[in-house]
Amino acid sequence: MSLPPDILAPESLPHAPAQPPADLQLAVGTVLNLQNLSDKSGSRIQVRVLGYLEGHSIIATLPGAFLLPTDLRLGDEVTVRYLMGRSVCGFKTRVVRVCSSPYPYFHLEYPNDVQRMDVRQAERAQVSLAGQAEGASDTAQVELRDLSAGGALVVATRELGNVGDALKLAFELTFGDVTRRMSTSATIRSATPLQRQEGSEPVFRYGVQFQDLGESDRIFVRGFVFEQLAGQVGAAALFAPSATPVA
């Protein structure tokens, strides 16, 4: 990969840390989820890795941007989260250089350690997504409250079927800056009518298993779930002693 000359200049990079650097295993193009620790709103920025020099810095850019965000400045301390296989990884670092030419990019100080939290393939993220369920004789608007790559918890105000019955489910997911409409057949694995207050609509809860979700859609769902989990984990939990350091 050809890099601008100023990136390669020794004086442009921070000094290597005294302790051994972490093994990030970052591929070019990896999406990093950045949270500025001085921003109390908890907002996050998604950037992509351009490359890194072990022990010195990570180079990243904001895809499609002509300027870097105004809330990302030299010296800012940030929390970084990203997906590696079936794990959510994270570390704390700081912005050590901000560049605008020949395109906007910045350097993050290379971390000495990275925390990793393994996520099971069937891990569910708590969500609230509008969807549509089609049974043998009726179509209903539903809400997906839990979601994994293998299935979901579906809540409806009318009966959708019994355990073992088939459904057609449709819903939309947004992962990063991409929105995709999902459509899959599903099998009802559990059905529970919820107790309701007098005068309110009946509520039914169904655990469903996806049956024919395509491989690309399954990967997209898994990415969405991991992104939700990364946000739900939060900085405190991600860097708790129970998290596993990456050597």
TORKOL-4160 file (C-alpha; in steps of 0.2 Angstrom, whole numbers, padded with zeros to 4 digits, m for minus):
247
<pt num="1" X="0000" Y="0000" Z="0000"/>
<pt num="2" X="0007" Y="0017" Z="m0005"/>
<pt num="3" X="0006" Y="0030" Z="0009"/>
<pt num="4" X="0009" Y="0049" Z="0009"/>
<pt num="5" X="0028" Y="0053" Z="0013"/>
<pt num="6" X="0023" Y="0062" Z="0029"/>
<pt num="7" X="0016" Y="0046" Z="0036"/>
<pt num="8" X="0033" Y="0037" Z="0034"/>
<pt num="9" X="0043" Y="0051" Z="0041"/>
<pt num="10" X="0050" Y="0045" Z="0059"/>
<pt num="11" X="0047" Y="0062" Z="0067"/>
<pt num="12" X="0028" Y="0061" Z="0062"/>
<pt num="13" X="0025" Y="0046" Z="0073"/>
<pt num="14" X="0024" Y="0044" Z="0092"/>
<pt num="15" X="0038" Y="0036" Z="0101"/>
<pt num="16" X="0036" Y="0017" Z="0103"/>
<pt num="17" X="0030" Y="0012" Z="0121"/>
<pt num="18" X="0041" Y="0004" Z="0133"/>
<pt num="19" X="0031" Y="m0012" Z="0135"/>
<pt num="20" X="0027" Y="m0024" Z="0121"/>
<pt num="21" X="0013" Y="m0018" Z="0109"/>
<pt num="22" X="m0003" Y="m0027" Z="0107"/>
<pt num="23" X="m0006" Y="m0039" Z="0093"/>
<pt num="24" X="m0021" Y="m0030" Z="0085"/>
<pt num="25" X="m0024" Y="m0041" Z="0070"/>
<pt num="26" X="m0032" Y="m0027" Z="0061"/>
<pt num="27" X="m0035" Y="m0028" Z="0042"/>
<pt num="28" X="m0036" Y="m0014" Z="0030"/>
<pt num="29" X="m0054" Y="m0008" Z="0029"/>
<pt num="30" X="m0059" Y="m0014" Z="0047"/>
<pt num="31" X="m0072" Y="m0003" Z="0054"/>
<pt num="32" X="m0068" Y="0005" Z="0070"/>
<pt num="33" X="m0081" Y="0012" Z="0082"/>
<pt num="34" X="m0074" Y="0027" Z="0091"/>
<pt num="35" X="m0081" Y="0036" Z="0106"/>
<pt num="36" X="m0073" Y="0052" Z="0112"/>
<pt num="37" X="m0071" Y="0051" Z="0131"/>
<pt num="38" X="m0074" Y="0070" Z="0133"/>
<pt num="39" X="m0091" Y="0069" Z="0124"/>
<pt num="40" X="m0104" Y="0066" Z="0137"/>
<pt num="41" X="m0117" Y="0062" Z="0124"/>
<pt num="42" X="m0110" Y="0045" Z="0121"/>
<pt num="43" X="m0110" Y="0048" Z="0102"/>
<pt num="44" X="m0099" Y="0037" Z="0091"/>
<pt num="45" X="m0090" Y="0039" Z="0075"/>
<pt num="46" X="m0087" Y="0025" Z="0063"/>
<pt num="47" X="m0070" Y="0025" Z="0054"/>
<pt num="48" X="m0060" Y="0013" Z="0043"/>
<pt num="49" X="m0042" Y="0007" Z="0045"/>
<pt num="50" X="m0030" Y="0012" Z="0032"/>
<pt num="51" X="m0015" Y="0003" Z="0040"/>
<pt num="52" X="m0004" Y="0003" Z="0055"/>
<pt num="53" X="0014" Y="0002" Z="0061"/>
<pt num="54" X="0015" Y="m0009" Z="0076"/>
<pt num="55" X="0021" Y="0000" Z="0092"/>
<pt num="56" X="0018" Y="0017" Z="0084"/>
<pt num="57" X="0001" Y="0022" Z="0077"/>
<pt num="58" X="m0015" Y="0016" Z="0068"/>
<pt num="59" X="m0020" Y="0026" Z="0053"/>
<pt num="60" X="m0039" Y="0028" Z="0050"/>
<pt num="61" X="m0051" Y="0039" Z="0039"/>
<pt num="62" X="m0069" Y="0043" Z="0039"/>
<pt num="63" X="m0076" Y="0036" Z="0023"/>
<pt num="64" X="m0082" Y="0048" Z="0010"/>
<pt num="65" X="m0079" Y="0063" Z="0021"/>
<pt num="66" X="m0070" Y="0079" Z="0015"/>
<pt num="67" X="m0066" Y="0085" Z="0032"/>
<pt num="68" X="m0064" Y="0075" Z="0049"/>
<pt num="69" X="m0077" Y="0078" Z="0062"/>
<pt num="70" X="m0075" Y="0093" Z="0073"/>
<pt num="71" X="m0077" Y="0083" Z="0088"/>
<pt num="72" X="m0061" Y="0073" Z="0084"/>
<pt num="73" X="m0046" Y="0084" Z="0089"/>
<pt num="74" X="m0027" Y="0081" Z="0092"/>
<pt num="75" X="m0024" Y="0074" Z="0109"/>
<pt num="76" X="m0042" Y="0068" Z="0112"/>
<pt num="77" X="m0044" Y="0052" Z="0122"/>
<pt num="78" X="m0055" Y="0039" Z="0113"/>
<pt num="79" X="m0062" Y="0022" Z="0116"/>
<pt num="80" X="m0060" Y="0010" Z="0101"/>
<pt num="81" X="m0071" Y="m0005" Z="0098"/>
<pt num="82" X="m0071" Y="m0017" Z="0083"/>
<pt num="83" X="m0076" Y="m0034" Z="0078"/>
<pt num="84" X="m0063" Y="m0048" Z="0076"/>
<pt num="85" X="m0071" Y="m0065" Z="0071"/>
<pt num="86" X="m0084" Y="m0068" Z="0084"/>
<pt num="87" X="m0076" Y="m0056" Z="0097"/>
<pt num="88" X="m0079" Y="m0038" Z="0101"/>
<pt num="89" X="m0062" Y="m0030" Z="0104"/>
<pt num="90" X="m0058" Y="m0013" Z="0112"/>
<pt num="91" X="m0044" Y="m0002" Z="0119"/>
<pt num="92" X="m0042" Y="0016" Z="0125"/>
<pt num="93" X="m0030" Y="0027" Z="0115"/>
<pt num="94" X="m0028" Y="0045" Z="0110"/>
<pt num="95" X="m0027" Y="0055" Z="0094"/>
<pt num="96" X="m0009" Y="0059" Z="0090"/>
<pt num="97" X="m0010" Y="0067" Z="0073"/>
<pt num="98" X="m0024" Y="0074" Z="0062"/>
<pt num="99" X="m0020" Y="0077" Z="0043"/>
<pt num="100" X="m0030" Y="0085" Z="0029"/>
<pt num="101" X="m0019" Y="0081" Z="0014"/>
<pt num="102" X="m0020" Y="0073" Z="0002"/>
<pt num="103" X="m0036" Y="0067" Z="0010"/>
<pt num="104" X="m0042" Y="0068" Z="0029"/>
<pt num="105" X="m0035" Y="0055" Z="0040"/>
<pt num="106" X="m0028" Y="0053" Z="0057"/>
<pt num="107" X="m0016" Y="0043" Z="0068"/>
<pt num="108" X="m0021" Y="0034" Z="0084"/>
<pt num="109" X="m0008" Y="0030" Z="0097"/>
<pt num="110" X="m0004" Y="0011" Z="0096"/>
<pt num="111" X="m0011" Y="0003" Z="0111"/>
<pt num="112" X="m0001" Y="m0008" Z="0123"/>
<pt num="113" X="m0016" Y="m0020" Z="0127"/>
<pt num="114" X="m0033" Y="m0024" Z="0119"/>
<pt num="115" X="m0048" Y="m0031" Z="0128"/>
<pt num="116" X="m0058" Y="m0045" Z="0120"/>
<pt num="117" X="m0075" Y="m0051" Z="0124"/>
<pt num="118" X="m0081" Y="m0067" Z="0115"/>
<pt num="119" X="m0099" Y="m0067" Z="0108"/>
<pt num="120" X="m0108" Y="m0083" Z="0105"/>
<pt num="121" X="m0114" Y="m0086" Z="0087"/>
<pt num="122" X="m0132" Y="m0086" Z="0094"/>
<pt num="123" X="m0130" Y="m0071" Z="0106"/>
<pt num="124" X="m0145" Y="m0060" Z="0105"/>
<pt num="125" X="m0145" Y="m0041" Z="0105"/>
<pt num="126" X="m0160" Y="m0032" Z="0113"/>
<pt num="127" X="m0168" Y="m0022" Z="0100"/>
<pt num="128" X="m0185" Y="m0015" Z="0095"/>
<pt num="129" X="m0188" Y="m0017" Z="0077"/>
<pt num="130" X="m0204" Y="m0016" Z="0067"/>
<pt num="131" X="m0208" Y="m0030" Z="0056"/>
<pt num="132" X="m0221" Y="m0040" Z="0047"/>
<pt num="133" X="m0226" Y="m0058" Z="0049"/>
<pt num="134" X="m0236" Y="m0068" Z="0037"/>
<pt num="135" X="m0244" Y="m0084" Z="0043"/>
<pt num="136" X="m0255" Y="m0097" Z="0034"/>
<pt num="137" X="m0270" Y="m0085" Z="0033"/>
<pt num="138" X="m0265" Y="m0068" Z="0039"/>
<pt num="139" X="m0252" Y="m0055" Z="0039"/>
<pt num="140" X="m0248" Y="m0045" Z="0055"/>
<pt num="141" X="m0237" Y="m0030" Z="0060"/>
<pt num="142" X="m0225" Y="m0036" Z="0074"/>
<pt num="143" X="m0211" Y="m0031" Z="0084"/>
<pt num="144" X="m0194" Y="m0040" Z="0085"/>
<pt num="145" X="m0187" Y="m0037" Z="0103"/>
<pt num="146" X="m0172" Y="m0049" Z="0103"/>
<pt num="147" X="m0162" Y="m0054" Z="0087"/>
<pt num="148" X="m0148" Y="m0066" Z="0083"/>
<pt num="149" X="m0142" Y="m0073" Z="0067"/>
<pt num="150" X="m0152" Y="m0089" Z="0071"/>
<pt num="151" X="m0169" Y="m0081" Z="0076"/>
<pt num="152" X="m0179" Y="m0068" Z="0085"/>
<pt num="153" X="m0191" Y="m0065" Z="0099"/>
<pt num="154" X="m0207" Y="m0058" Z="0090"/>
<pt num="155" X="m0221" Y="m0049" Z="0099"/>
<pt num="156" X="m0238" Y="m0047" Z="0091"/>
<pt num="157" X="m0256" Y="m0041" Z="0096"/>
<pt num="158" X="m0264" Y="m0056" Z="0087"/>
<pt num="159" X="m0260" Y="m0075" Z="0086"/>
<pt num="160" X="m0248" Y="m0080" Z="0073"/>
<pt num="161" X="m0248" Y="m0098" Z="0075"/>
<pt num="162" X="m0243" Y="m0113" Z="0086"/>
<pt num="163" X="m0227" Y="m0121" Z="0090"/>
<pt num="164" X="m0220" Y="m0129" Z="0074"/>
<pt num="165" X="m0230" Y="m0118" Z="0062"/>
<pt num="166" X="m0221" Y="m0109" Z="0048"/>
<pt num="167" X="m0220" Y="m0090" Z="0046"/>
<pt num="168" X="m0213" Y="m0077" Z="0033"/>
<pt num="169" X="m0204" Y="m0063" Z="0042"/>
<pt num="170" X="m0199" Y="m0047" Z="0035"/>
<pt num="171" X="m0189" Y="m0032" Z="0043"/>
<pt num="172" X="m0176" Y="m0019" Z="0040"/>
<pt num="173" X="m0159" Y="m0018" Z="0048"/>
<pt num="174" X="m0146" Y="m0004" Z="0047"/>
<pt num="175" X="m0128" Y="m0009" Z="0050"/>
<pt num="176" X="m0115" Y="0005" Z="0048"/>
<pt num="177" X="m0122" Y="0016" Z="0034"/>
<pt num="178" X="m0131" Y="0002" Z="0025"/>
<pt num="179" X="m0149" Y="m0002" Z="0027"/>
<pt num="180" X="m0155" Y="m0019" Z="0021"/>
<pt num="181" X="m0173" Y="m0027" Z="0020"/>
<pt num="182" X="m0172" Y="m0045" Z="0027"/>
<pt num="183" X="m0185" Y="m0058" Z="0022"/>
<pt num="184" X="m0185" Y="m0076" Z="0028"/>
<pt num="185" X="m0196" Y="m0091" Z="0033"/>
<pt num="186" X="m0196" Y="m0095" Z="0051"/>
<pt num="187" X="m0202" Y="m0109" Z="0062"/>
<pt num="188" X="m0211" Y="m0105" Z="0079"/>
<pt num="189" X="m0202" Y="m0113" Z="0093"/>
<pt num="190" X="m0211" Y="m0106" Z="0108"/>
<pt num="191" X="m0228" Y="m0097" Z="0110"/>
<pt num="192" X="m0233" Y="m0087" Z="0125"/>
<pt num="193" X="m0249" Y="m0077" Z="0128"/>
<pt num="194" X="m0245" Y="m0062" Z="0139"/>
<pt num="195" X="m0257" Y="m0057" Z="0153"/>
<pt num="196" X="m0265" Y="m0041" Z="0148"/>
<pt num="197" X="m0274" Y="m0027" Z="0158"/>
<pt num="198" X="m0293" Y="m0025" Z="0156"/>
<pt num="199" X="m0297" Y="m0015" Z="0140"/>
<pt num="200" X="m0279" Y="m0017" Z="0132"/>
<pt num="201" X="m0275" Y="m0027" Z="0117"/>
<pt num="202" X="m0269" Y="m0045" Z="0118"/>
<pt num="203" X="m0251" Y="m0048" Z="0117"/>
<pt num="204" X="m0242" Y="m0064" Z="0111"/>
<pt num="205" X="m0224" Y="m0068" Z="0112"/>
<pt num="206" X="m0216" Y="m0080" Z="0100"/>
<pt num="207" X="m0198" Y="m0087" Z="0099"/>
<pt num="208" X="m0194" Y="m0091" Z="0081"/>
<pt num="209" X="m0180" Y="m0099" Z="0072"/>
<pt num="210" X="m0174" Y="m0092" Z="0055"/>
<pt num="211" X="m0175" Y="m0106" Z="0041"/>
<pt num="212" X="m0168" Y="m0099" Z="0025"/>
<pt num="213" X="m0159" Y="m0083" Z="0029"/>
<pt num="214" X="m0146" Y="m0081" Z="0015"/>
<pt num="215" X="m0127" Y="m0082" Z="0020"/>
<pt num="216" X="m0124" Y="m0064" Z="0016"/>
<pt num="217" X="m0140" Y="m0059" Z="0025"/>
<pt num="218" X="m0134" Y="m0070" Z="0040"/>
<pt num="219" X="m0117" Y="m0061" Z="0040"/>
<pt num="220" X="m0126" Y="m0044" Z="0040"/>
<pt num="221" X="m0137" Y="m0049" Z="0054"/>
<pt num="222" X="m0122" Y="m0055" Z="0064"/>
<pt num="223" X="m0113" Y="m0038" Z="0061"/>
<pt num="224" X="m0129" Y="m0029" Z="0066"/>
<pt num="225" X="m0130" Y="m0039" Z="0082"/>
<pt num="226" X="m0111" Y="m0037" Z="0086"/>
<pt num="227" X="m0113" Y="m0018" Z="0083"/>
<pt num="228" X="m0128" Y="m0017" Z="0096"/>
<pt num="229" X="m0118" Y="m0028" Z="0108"/>
<pt num="230" X="m0103" Y="m0017" Z="0107"/>
<pt num="231" X="m0114" Y="m0002" Z="0111"/>
<pt num="232" X="m0123" Y="m0011" Z="0125"/>
<pt num="233" X="m0106" Y="m0017" Z="0133"/>
<pt num="234" X="m0100" Y="0001" Z="0136"/>
<pt num="235" X="m0083" Y="0006" Z="0140"/>
<pt num="236" X="m0084" Y="0001" Z="0158"/>
<pt num="237" X="m0089" Y="m0017" Z="0155"/>
<pt num="238" X="m0077" Y="m0019" Z="0140"/>
<pt num="239" X="m0062" Y="m0014" Z="0151"/>
<pt num="240" X="m0068" Y="m0023" Z="0167"/>
<pt num="241" X="m0055" Y="m0036" Z="0174"/>
<pt num="242" X="m0066" Y="m0050" Z="0167"/>
<pt num="243" X="m0063" Y="m0045" Z="0150"/>
<pt num="244" X="m0049" Y="m0056" Z="0141"/>
<pt num="245" X="m0033" Y="m0046" Z="0136"/>
<pt num="246" X="m0027" Y="m0050" Z="0119"/>
<pt num="247" X="m0008" Y="m0054" Z="0119"/>
